[in-house]
C-alpha cells in the first residue's frame, strides 16, 4: 500500500509473533532474575508495553500521532478534505444530491462517493 509516496507495510502476523515471543522471552528472563512479586509485575508490564509499542510503530507508519497530537483515527488521518456524497438513481441512473430523483421522482438510489 502506498501512502503519500511512502511504502507502508502493515504489521504482518509474522512480525506480531516475533514481538510476542520476544516479550515472552524477556518476561521469563526477568522472572528468573527478580524475586517473586517484582518479576511478576515486570512480566505483566512487558506484556502491556510491547503491544503499545507495536501499535505506536504502526500508527507512525500510517501518519497518525502527528504534530497536531491527533491520531490517525479509524479511517486514517483527516486531511481536512470533505467528501460530498452524491446519489445515483437506480431507475434512470441520474446523479443527484439526495432525496427523490429530480428526473423521474424515484426514491430508489445508491450512494456514489
C-alpha positions as a Markdown table, in Angstrom:
| # | Residue | x | y | z |
|---|---|---|---|---|
| 1 | Unk | 0.0 | 0.0 | 0.0 |
| 2 | Unk | 1.3 | 3.4 | -0.9 |
| 3 | Unk | 0.5 | 6.4 | 1.3 |
| 4 | Unk | 2.0 | 9.9 | 0.4 |
| 5 | Unk | 4.8 | 8.3 | -1.5 |
| 6 | Unk | 5.9 | 6.2 | 1.4 |
| 7 | Unk | 5.6 | 2.4 | 1.0 |
| 8 | Unk | 3.7 | 1.2 | 4.1 |
| 9 | Unk | 3.6 | -2.5 | 5.1 |
| 10 | Unk | 1.3 | -3.0 | 8.0 |
| 11 | Unk | 2.4 | -5.5 | 10.6 |
| 12 | Unk | 2.1 | -9.0 | 9.4 |
| 13 | Unk | 1.3 | -12.0 | 11.6 |
| 14 | Unk | 5.0 | -12.9 | 11.5 |
| 15 | Unk | 6.0 | -9.5 | 12.9 |
| 16 | Unk | 3.4 | -9.8 | 15.7 |
| 17 | Unk | 4.7 | -13.3 | 16.6 |
| 18 | Unk | 8.2 | -12.0 | 16.8 |
| 19 | Unk | 7.2 | -9.3 | 19.2 |
| 20 | Unk | 5.1 | -11.7 | 21.2 |
| 21 | Unk | 7.9 | -14.3 | 21.5 |
| 22 | Unk | 10.4 | -11.5 | 22.4 |
| 23 | Unk | 8.2 | -10.3 | 25.2 |
| 24 | Unk | 7.7 | -13.8 | 26.4 |
| 25 | Unk | 11.5 | -14.5 | 26.5 |
| 26 | Unk | 12.2 | -11.2 | 28.3 |
| 27 | Unk | 9.4 | -11.8 | 30.8 |
| 28 | Unk | 10.6 | -15.3 | 31.6 |
| 29 | Unk | 14.2 | -14.0 | 32.0 |
| 30 | Unk | 13.0 | -11.2 | 34.3 |
| 31 | Unk | 11.0 | -13.7 | 36.4 |
| 32 | Unk | 14.1 | -15.9 | 36.8 |
| 33 | Unk | 16.3 | -12.9 | 37.9 |
| 34 | Unk | 13.9 | -10.9 | 40.0 |
| 35 | Unk | 12.2 | -12.1 | 43.2 |
| 36 | Unk | 8.5 | -13.2 | 43.0 |
| 37 | Unk | 6.4 | -10.0 | 43.2 |
| 38 | Unk | 8.8 | -7.9 | 41.2 |
| 39 | Unk | 9.3 | -10.4 | 38.5 |
| 40 | Unk | 5.5 | -10.9 | 38.0 |
| 41 | Unk | 5.0 | -7.1 | 37.9 |
| 42 | Unk | 7.7 | -6.7 | 35.3 |
| 43 | Unk | 6.3 | -9.5 | 33.2 |
| 44 | Unk | 2.9 | -8.0 | 33.2 |
| 45 | Unk | 4.3 | -4.6 | 32.4 |
| 46 | Unk | 6.1 | -6.0 | 29.4 |
| 47 | Unk | 3.0 | -7.8 | 28.1 |
| 48 | Unk | 1.2 | -4.4 | 28.4 |
| 49 | Unk | 4.0 | -2.2 | 27.0 |
| 50 | Unk | 5.1 | -4.3 | 23.9 |
| 51 | Unk | 1.7 | -4.2 | 22.2 |
| 52 | Unk | 1.6 | -0.4 | 22.8 |
| 53 | Unk | 5.0 | 0.0 | 21.2 |
| 54 | Unk | 3.8 | -2.2 | 18.2 |
| 55 | Unk | 0.7 | -0.1 | 17.8 |
| 56 | Unk | 2.6 | 3.2 | 18.1 |
| 57 | Unk | 5.1 | 2.0 | 15.4 |
| 58 | Unk | 2.2 | 1.1 | 13.1 |
| 59 | Unk | 0.5 | 4.4 | 13.7 |
| 60 | Unk | 3.6 | 6.4 | 13.0 |
| 61 | Unk | 4.0 | 4.5 | 9.7 |
| 62 | Unk | 0.4 | 5.4 | 8.7 |
| 63 | Unk | 0.9 | 9.0 | 9.6 |
| 64 | Unk | -1.0 | 9.1 | 12.9 |
| 65 | Unk | 0.3 | 10.7 | 16.1 |
| 66 | Unk | 1.5 | 13.7 | 14.0 |
| 67 | Unk | 2.3 | 17.2 | 15.1 |
| 68 | Unk | -1.3 | 18.1 | 15.9 |
| 69 | Unk | -1.5 | 15.3 | 18.5 |
| 70 | Unk | -4.5 | 13.7 | 16.9 |
| 71 | Unk | -4.2 | 10.1 | 16.0 |
| 72 | Unk | -4.9 | 8.6 | 12.6 |
| 73 | Unk | -8.4 | 7.7 | 13.6 |
| 74 | Unk | -10.5 | 4.8 | 12.5 |
| 75 | Unk | -10.4 | 5.8 | 8.8 |
| 76 | Unk | -6.9 | 7.2 | 8.7 |
| 77 | Unk | -5.7 | 10.7 | 9.1 |
| 78 | Unk | -8.2 | 13.5 | 8.5 |
| 79 | Unk | -6.7 | 15.8 | 5.8 |
| 80 | Unk | -9.5 | 18.4 | 6.0 |
| 81 | Unk | -10.8 | 17.2 | 2.7 |
| 82 | Unk | -14.6 | 16.9 | 2.7 |
| 83 | Unk | -16.2 | 14.2 | 0.6 |
| 84 | Unk | -19.5 | 15.1 | -0.9 |
| 85 | Unk | -21.9 | 12.2 | -1.2 |
| 86 | Unk | -23.8 | 12.0 | -4.4 |
| 87 | Unk | -26.6 | 9.6 | -5.1 |
| 88 | Unk | -27.4 | 7.7 | -8.3 |
| 89 | Unk | -31.0 | 6.8 | -9.2 |
| 90 | Unk | -31.5 | 3.1 | -9.7 |
| 91 | Unk | -34.3 | 3.7 | -12.2 |
| 92 | Unk | -32.8 | 6.3 | -14.6 |
| 93 | Unk | -29.1 | 6.4 | -13.5 |
| 94 | Unk | -29.3 | 10.2 | -12.8 |
| 95 | Unk | -26.8 | 11.6 | -10.4 |
| 96 | Unk | -28.2 | 14.0 | -7.8 |
| 97 | Unk | -27.7 | 15.3 | -4.2 |
| 98 | Unk | -30.3 | 13.4 | -2.3 |
| 99 | Unk | -34.0 | 12.8 | -1.6 |
| 100 | Unk | -36.0 | 11.7 | -4.6 |
| 101 | Unk | -34.7 | 11.8 | -8.1 |
| 102 | Unk | -35.4 | 15.2 | -9.8 |
| 103 | Unk | -35.7 | 13.5 | -13.2 |
| 104 | Unk | -38.1 | 10.6 | -12.5 |
| 105 | Unk | -39.2 | 11.1 | -8.9 |
| 106 | Unk | -38.0 | 7.6 | -7.7 |
| 107 | Unk | -36.7 | 7.3 | -4.2 |
| 108 | Unk | -34.6 | 4.2 | -5.0 |
| 109 | Unk | -31.0 | 5.3 | -5.0 |
| 110 | Unk | -27.5 | 4.2 | -4.2 |
| 111 | Unk | -24.6 | 6.3 | -2.7 |
| 112 | Unk | -21.8 | 7.3 | -5.0 |
| 113 | Unk | -18.6 | 8.6 | -3.4 |
